[in-house]
C-alpha cells in the first residue's frame, strides 16, 4: 500500500496526467468455488487513493474488475469512462482487453524462455538453484524486496530466479486437490510454485514477504508444511524495503550451506502434499462428541446452552488466559491478526489441559471444534486450516472442525445425528438464532442501563447473575418465547432499580463498531467498552445479528434465490418479535439502517463498493451516515464512533485509512465540524495513550451532542 500511495501521489501531482486508472480488482472468476479473491488492499486501493490523495471525481477512473469475466469487466470500464465523458463502446473495450491478453501471453512466453534457460543450466551443472517465492510486487520490486534478488546473484553468486519465470511449469498443478477453500489468487500461485520447487531435485525455496501481509502471514504455515514433507530447507525473509540488507546476506549464506548438506526426498508424488487427507467422516458421530466453541461474548455461552438443551455436550473455550497466550506464542510465529492468535491460543491451551487429564486418544475420539469460515478476502477463512496444521503437529488429526461458511449464509452445516429430519434441523437452527438474538439484545439492554448505574460493581454483579439464569433457562426450555419474555421483564426490573436515572436518556450515544471478534470479545480488548461507559457515555455495540443479516444480504446479492430471501424475512420477523419482548428500551438504540441500506447508499456515493466483502464496507458505510447526521433514534443523534479492531487486521486497517481520509477532506470544507472518533487497535502491544484518548473523546462527544440537539 505504501508503494501504491506513493506512486499514486507522484502521478497525481503531475499535471500532464489527465486521469489515474485505479481499478478495484475483486477476484478471478472460475467455473468452481471458491473464486480466487485478491487481497483487500488490492480490492480497496483505488477507493483509498481518492480520499488520501484528494483526487477529483473526474480524474480517477475506478472500475470494479473481475479477472477472466471479460463482459462484466468491460461493462464496468464502459460505465466509468461514460461517467467522466468518454463515449467508447463496450465492443472497443473488449477488443482492448483481448489485445492486452495477447500482449501478456507474449510477455509470459519471454519469461518462460528465461526460466527454461535457467533450468537447463542447472541440468548441465552440479549446482542447485533457488526460487524466489512470493507476490510479484514483493519479489520483483527492488525496494519491496530490499534488493535481495541482486544480493543473491551478485554478492552470493547463487543461481536465483523469481517464481514468475517458471509459471509455465507449475500453472496446471491442481491446487483445489491440495487444500480446501484456497481462495487467494496470489497465494494459489505461490502454492503451485512451492509444490513445483518441492518436487524438483535441484530447486530450493527462498520465501519473501512484507511485514504483516495478511494472506502470507497465514499461508506460511501451509508452505512450511510442504517443504517439511520434502525435507527441504525453507528460508523465509521479511524484506519490507530495508535500507540495509546485510542480515539477508548472512541468512542466505547460512541457507546455502544447509541446502548443500540436505538430503531431500526425490520420490514424492502430488498426493503426498495433500494437506488433510480425509478418511474419517464416517466415524464422526458428532452428537456423541463434546463441542468446543470459541468465545465470542455471551452468544457462545448461550449457544452452548442450546446444544445442551438438545442433549449435546458442549464447552466454551476458556479465553484470554495465561495458558492461552503462552500457547499462541508457541504455535504462532508470524504477524497474524489477533483473533487468529486468540482462537489458536484458546483452542490449543484447552486441548492440552484435556490431554493431561484424559489423553490425546480420548480427544481425537470425543471432541469436535465449531469454527465458522469464509472464502476471503479476510484471513478468517484460514483459521481452521492453520488450527488443523497445529493439531496435526500435536497428534490430534482426528478432531473434526465444523465450519459453516459465509458463502452459504452459514446455512449448510454438518448436523449431529440427533437431528435426523429437516424439521429437527430447522428447529435447532431457529433456537440457535434465538439464542444469538437474546445475546445481542440483552447486551444492548445492559449497554442502555449501565452508564446510568449508581454503582458499577453492583450492576456488574447483577448482570452476571442474570446471564447465568438465562443460560440455565435456555438449557431447560430452549428458545421458548414465553419464558424468554418473563426473563426479560425480570432483567428490566433489576436494571431499573440499579440505574434510576435511565429514563432521562441524557448521555451522548456512541457507536462501538469494527471487526466482529474484537467488538464482541471484551477480555481481549481489556473491557475497554466498560471504561467508556464509566465516562458516562452510552454505547451501542454492533451486533452478531447485524453480521448475519449482512452475510445473507451479500449472498442474495451474488446469488439471488428463495432460500436467502426466506432467511432474510425470517430474521426480520424475529427482530420484530424480540423488539416487542424488550419493549421501549430497544427503540432507544435503534439508530442503524439494515446492512443492505448501508451498503447500497455507500456504493452510490462512490466512496467504496459492496463487492468488497467483509467488515470494512459496513464500517465505512456507517461512518458516512454518521458524518451526514443520519444516525438517530428520533430523539437524539449518535455523537461519536469508537472503532475497534485487531492489530494488523486488513479490513479495519482499510476502514481506518478511509475514515480518516474522508474526515480530513470534510474538515477542510468545514473546519468547525466536530467528528468524535477513536481507532482502538488491540494486539500484543498496549494502547499506551488510550486512557488520554478516551478522556478527550468524551469531551468531544458531549460537545457533539450539544451541537446536534
N, C-alpha and C positions, 0 to 999 in steps of 0.2 A: 504494500500500500504506500509506503514511503516513496518508492520509485515511481509509482503511478502518479501520486500527487505532485511530486517534484517535476516529473515530465509534463504533466498537465499544466502546471503553473508556468513553466518555461514557454509552452505553446500559447497559453492564454495571453501572455504579456507581449507576444509577437503580433503586432497589429496587421501584419501582412496576411496572417492566417484568419480567414473569414469564419470557418466553422471547426469545431473539435468533434471528432467522431468517437463517442464514448459509449459503446453498446453495453447492455446488460445481458450477459450470456448465461442462460439458466441451466441448460442441460443438453446432453447428447441424446437424441431420441432414438430408441432401439425398438425392435419388434418383440421384446420381452422385458419384464421388470427385473430389477429396478432400472429406471433411466439413470444415465451417468451424470450426476449433478456436478456443477462447478462449485468451488469454494464460495462461501457467501461474500467474501471480499471481492471476488471476480464478478459475482452477480450484482453487487451493490455499488461498485466503484464509480460508475457513471453518475449515480444519484448522490454520492458523497461529494464528487467534484463540483457539482452545480452549486452547492452551498458553501463548501470550504473555499472555493476559488471565487465565489460570487459571479458565476457565469450568467450572462443574459440568456433568457429562454431561447431566443432565436439563434444563439451562437452555438449551442450544443445540440448535436444530433444523437439521440439516445433511444435507439430501437431495442426492444426486448427480443433476443435471438435464441433460436433452438437449433443446435448443431444437427445437421442431416435432415431437418424438416425445412426444406427449401421454400415451400409455399408459405408457410407461416412466417419464416424469417423475412422473405421478400415482402410480404404484406406489412410487416412491422416497419421495414425500411421505407416502403412507399408512404405509409401514413406519416412517418416522421418528416420525410422530405416535403410532403404536401403541406404539413403544418407550418413549415418555415418558408413556403412559397415556391417550391420547385415542382414542376409538372413532369416527372419522369415516370414512365409507365412501369407497371409491375413486370411486364414481359422483358423490358430492358434490364431491370434489376435482376431477374432470373438469369438472363444472359451473362450479366456481370458476375454473378455467383458461380456460374458454370465455368467462365473464363478463369476466375480465381482458383477454382478447384483444379483445373488443368495445370495452372502455374505451380500450385502446391505439389501436385503429383510429380512434376518435372523436378522441382526442388528436392523432394524426398528421394527421387531417383539418384540425384547427385550425392546426397548424403549417404545413400546405400553404397555407392561405389567406394566412398571413403571408408565406410565400415567394412566392406568386403576386402579392401586392400589391407586394412588393419589386421583382420583375422588371418588372411593369407600370410602376412609377415610372421605372425605367431606360429603358424603351422610349420613354417620353414626353419624356425629357430627353436632353441630350447628354453625360450623365455616365456614368462606369463604376462597376461595383460590385466589392466584394471579398468573397470567400467564405472563412470560417474553416474550413480543412480539418484534421481530426484526430479524435481519440477524443472522444466526447461528454463523458466525465468530465474531459477537459482543457479543451476549447473552451468548455464551458458552465459550468464551475466558476470562480467569480471568483478563488479562491485559486490553483488549479492553473494558471490562465491569466494570473495576475498582473494581473487587471483589464484585460487587453488589449482585450477587446471594447468596454468602456466608453471606453477611451482612443481607439480607432479612431474611434468615432462622436462622442463628446462633445468630445474635445480636438482631434482632427484633422479632424472633420467629414466623415469618409469614409462612403460608402454600404457598410455592412458587415453580413453576416449569416452565422451558423454554417451548416454544410452540412446539418444535420438538417432545416432548414426547407425544403430543396429536394429532399428524398428522393424525392418523387413523380416528379420529372423524370428522376432517374437510376437508380432502383431496378431497372429492367429491362435495363440495359446488361450485355451478356453477358461478364462478366469471364473466364470459362473460355476464351473465344476470344482473350482479350487476352494471357494469360500462362499457362504451365503450372504446375500444382501450387500454386494460390493458396489456401492452407489457413487463413489467419487471418480470423476473422469480421469484426472491425472494419476490418482493412486492405482487405478486399474492398470494403466500403462506401466507404472513403476513395478507392480506385482508381476506383470508379464516379463519385464526385463529382468527382474530378480530370479524368476524361475529359469530363464534362459542362461543367466550367469551361473546359477547354482548347478545346472546340469552340464555346463561346458567345462571340459577338463582344464582349460588354460585361462579361464577368466575368474576374476575375484572382484568383490564389490567395494566401492567407496561411496557411502550414502551421504549426501549433502542436503541439509535443510536449514531453514531460518528459525530463529528463536520463536517459540510459541506458535508455530504454524499448526493450526488446528488439526487438519487431516493427518499430517505427517507425524505429529506427536502421538497419535493413536495407532496408525498403521505400522509404526516402527516395530511394535511387538510381533506383528504377523511376519514382517520381513525378517526379523531376528530369528523367528522360528524356522523359516525357510532355510536360512544358511546354517542353522544348527543341525538340521536334518542332513545337510550335505557335508557337514564337518568342515565348513569353510569359514575362515576368519572374516569378521564383519566390521569394517571401520565406519564409524558414524561421526560426522563432523557437523557442528552447528556454526555456520560461517558468518552470516549477518554483517557483511561489509566491514569487517575489522581491518583497521589500517595496518596492523602487524600480523602477518600470517605465520610467524616463526613457530608458534605452538603446533601448527598443522604440519610443518616440516618435520618436527620431531616425531609426531604421531605417524606420519606417512612412512618415515624411516623404520619405526618400530613395526608397523603393519607389514612392510615389505619383508622384514626378517621373519616375522611369524608365518607369513604366506609361504616363504621358501622352505620352512620346516614342516608345513602342514601336509597331511595326507587325506585329501578329500575323497569322498565316495564317488565312484565313477559309473556306478550301475543303477542309479536311481531313475525311476520312471515318473511320469507326471502324477500318477496315483499316489506316489509316496509323499507328495506335497499337499495333498488334500488336507485342509486344516482340521476338520472334525468329521472323520468317517462316522456315518450314522448307522448304528446297528442295534439300538436298544429300545426303540419306540414301542415295540410290542410288550415290553416288560415294565412300562412306566407305572401303571396303577396310581394315577395322580391323586385320586381320592383317599388313598391309604398313606400318602406321604405327608410330611409336615411342610406347609407352605411358608417360605421365608420371604417377607415383604420388606423392601427398603422403606426407610422412614421418609414420609412426605407430609409432616404435620399430622393432625388428628385424623385425617382421611385414612391414613394407613391403619390406625388403631380401630377405626370404625369398620374398615374393610375386613380386618381380622375378625371382628365380632360377627359380621355377616357370615363369613366362612364357617365359624364355629356354630352358628345357628343351623347350618346345613350338615353339621357333624364332621367338618373337615378341620383337622388340627392346623393351626397357623401361629406364626410368631413374627412380630415386627422386629427387624434388626435393631439392636441397641446402637445408638448413633452418637457420633462426636465424642466417643470415649477415648481415654489414653491409649487403650489397646488398638482401637480402630485407626487412630492417627499413626501409630507405630507400624501397623500392618500396611497402610497406604505408603509410608516411606520405604518399606522393604520391597514392595512389589512395583510401585510406580517410579520410573526412572527418567521420564520425560516431562516436559511442561504441559501437562494435560489440564483440562478445566477442573475446577474444584468439585463439581458434582460427581465426576468420574472418580476422583480421589475418595470422595465421601462414600459412594456406593461400594467401591472395591474394598476400602478400609473396613467399612461396617460388615460387609459380607465375609471377608477373609478372617477377620477377628472373631466373628461369631462361629464360623465353621471350625476354626482352630480350638475354640473353647469346647464345642460339642465333641470334637475328635478326642480331646483329652479325657472326656467323660465316657464316650461310647465307641470311639474308634472310627476310622475312615470308612470301613466297610459298611457300618451302620448308616453313615451319612449318605454314601452312594446309593443305598437301597431304600432310604426312608425320607429323603428331603427333596424339595423342588424349590427353585428360586423364581419368583414372579418379577419380571423386569420388562416393562413396555419398551418399544423400539420405534424407529422411523427409518426412512430411506433418504436422509440428507435434507439440506446440506450440513446440518449440525452434527457434532460428534456423538450426540445422544444415541444415534443408531448403531454405534460401535461399542457401547458399554458392554453388551452381552458377549461380544466377540473377545474383548480384552479380558473380561472376567473369566471366560471359559479357558483362555490360554493359561491364566494363573491357576485355575482349578486343575488343569492338566498337569502343570508342574508339581502340584501337591498330591497327585494321585486321586483326584476327585472327578474324573472324567464322566462318571455316570450320573452326575446331578443334572437333571433336566432344567433348562431355563425356558420358562413360558413367556413369550414375548409378543403380545398383541401389538399390531403396528398402526401408526398414524395412517398409513396408506389404505387401510381398510376401516378407518374410523374406530379402531380398537374393537371391532365387532367380531372378527374371526379369532377365536381363542380356543385352545385345546382345553376342553372342559373335563373335570373329574367325572369318573364313571357314575357318581351319584345322580348326575343329570343326564338321563337316558333319552328323554323326549325333548322335542322342540319347546313345548310348553315349560318344562322344568328348567331348561336353559334360559328361556326368556324371563321366567320368574326370578331366577338368580340374578340376571343382569339388571332387572328392574330394582331389586333390593340393593344391589351394589351401588347403582346410581343414586338411589335414595340416601344411602349412607354417605356418599360423596356430597350430595346436596345438603344433608344435615351438617356435615363438617364445615362446608362453606358458609352456610347461613348462621350456624351457631358462632363461628369465628367472627362473622360480621356483627352479630349481636354483641359479642364481647367487645369488639372494637368500638361499637356505638356507646357502650356504657363505661368502659374502663377509664377513659380520660377524665370522667366526671367523678370518679371514686374519691371518697374522703380518705380512705386508707388503702393503698395499692396492695399491701401484703394480705389484708383480709379479703380483698376482691380476688386475688390470685388463688388463695386457698379455697375459696368457694368455687371458683372456676374449675379447679382440678377435681373437686368432689362431684360437680355436675357432669364433667366429662366421664368420670368413672361410672356414674349412674347411667349415662347414655350408652356406654359400651355394654353394660350388663343388660339394659333394655333390648338392644339390638340382638344380643345373643339369645335372649329368651323369646322375643316376639318378632324378630325380623324387622322389616321396614314398615310395620303397621302404622298407617296414618293416625289412627285413633290414639294409639299410645304415644306416638311422637308429639302429637298436639298437646297432650297432658304435660309431657316433659317440658316443652317449650314454655307453657304457661307458668310452670313452677320456676323455670330459669329466669323468666322476666320478673317475677315477683322477687326472687332473691337479688337480682341485679339492681332493681329499683330501690330496695332498702339500702344497698351499699353506695348507690350513686343518686342521691335525692335531687340533684340539680340537672339531671339528664334531660328533662323536658325543655329546658331552656335552649338546648341545641345551639349554643352560642360560640363554640370553639371553631377555629378555622378547619376546613376539610382538606385533607392531604391524601393524594393517591399514592399507594405503595405498590409499584409495578416493576416489572422486569422479568428476568429468567425464572421459570416456574419453580425450580428446585430451591433457588436462593430465597425467593419470596415466601415459600411455604415452610422452609426449613429454618426455624428460629434458632436452634442450637448452633448451626454453622454461621449464622450472622450475629452471634453473641447477643441475641434477643434485642437487636437494635430497635425494633419496632416498639417495644415496651418503653425504651428510653425516650423515643419520640413522644409517646403518649404521656409520659411523665413531665414533658414540657407543655402539657395541656394543648396538644394538637389531636384532632380526631381523624383516625386513619381509616381509609377504605382500601382493603387489600384485594389485589387481583385474585380471582377465584380459580379453582380447578375446573369448575363447570364452564367458565369462560373459555378455557383452553379446549375443552371437549366440544363446545359449540363451534370454535374456530376450526377444529380438526374436521368436523362434519361439513362445515361450510367449504373448506378447500377441496374436500373430496367431491362434494356436489358440484363445485366449480369446474373441476378437472374431468369428472366422470358423472354427469347427471343421471341419477336413477331413482327408482321408487324407494329403495331401502334408506338411502341417505335423507330423502325428503321426509319419510316416515319418522326416522330417528330425530330429525330436527324438530318436527312437530311435537313429538313426544316430549323432548326436552323442554320445549316451550310450555307445554301443558304442565309438566312437573314444576317448572319455575313458577307458574301462576299459582299452582296448588300450594307450594311451600310458602310463597309470599303471603297467602291467606293465613297459613298456620302462624307465621311470625308477626303478622299484623302490621300496625302502622310503623313500627320501628324499621322494617325492611325498606320502606319508602324513602327514609332519610338518606340512605346510601345508594339510592337508585339513580346514579349520575351517568353511567356509561351506556352508550348505544350497544346494540348487538355487534359481534365481530364483523358480520357482513357489511354493516353500515360504516364501521370504522375503516375497513379495507377499501371499500368502493369509493368513499369520499377522498381518502388519501391518494388513491390511484388517479382520480380525476384531477387532483391538484398537481400531478406530475412530480410530486416530491419523493415518491417511492412506488414500488409495484407489488401487487398482490401475488404475483407468481414467484416472488422471492419468499419462500415459506419459512415459518419459524416465529420466534418471539419478536424479532425486530420490526416487522410490519405493524404488529399490534401496538407495540410501544411507541413507534413513530406516529402512527395514526392517532393514538390517544393524546400524544403531546400536541399535535396540530390542533386538535379540538380544544385542548386546554388553552393554547395560545389565542384561539378565536373566541374564548369565553363561552363555549358551548356546553361545558360540563356543569350541570346544575341539577339540584333536586327540586327546583321550583321555588325554594326559599332562599338558598344561598349557593354561590358558585364554588367550585373547587379552588383552593387558594395556593396549592403547591404540589409538586411532584417529588417523591422520594424514589429514585430509580436504583434498584439493586441488581447485582449480577456477580458471577464468579470472576476472579482474576483470569485473564486470557480468554474469556468467553467471546467467541466470534460474533454471535448475534448481538449481544449487548454492547460489544465494542463498536460495532457499526451503528447501533441505535444511539449510543452516546455521542459519537462523532457527528452524526446527522443532527441530533437535537441541539448540540452546542453551536453548530454552524448555522442552523436556522435561527436560533435565539440571537446570535450575533448579528445576522443580517437584519432581523426585525428591529433589534435595538438601535441599529444605525438609522433606521427610518423614524423611530420614536424613542429617543434617549430617555424619556420619562417612564418607559414601560418597566414594570416590576415583574420578573419571571423567577419566582422562588423554585429552585430545583437543586437537588443533590444527586450526584452519581456515587453510590457507595459500592465498591467492588471488594469482594471478600476472597481471601485465599490464605496462604501460609503467612503472609506479612500482615501486620495490623494496620488499620486505617488510623495513622497516628494523629491526624488532625480532625477526626470525625466529631469529637465532642464539641470542638470550637465551631465546626461547620454546622452542626445541629443547632447550636445556640443562635448563630447568625440566621440560619434557615427559619427558625421560629419567629424571629423578629420580622423577616420578610413576609412570612405567611400572614402574620397579624396585620401588617401594612397592606398586603394584597386584599385581605378580607375587608378592610376599611374602605379601600378604593373601589371595590366592586359592589358594595352594598347599595 
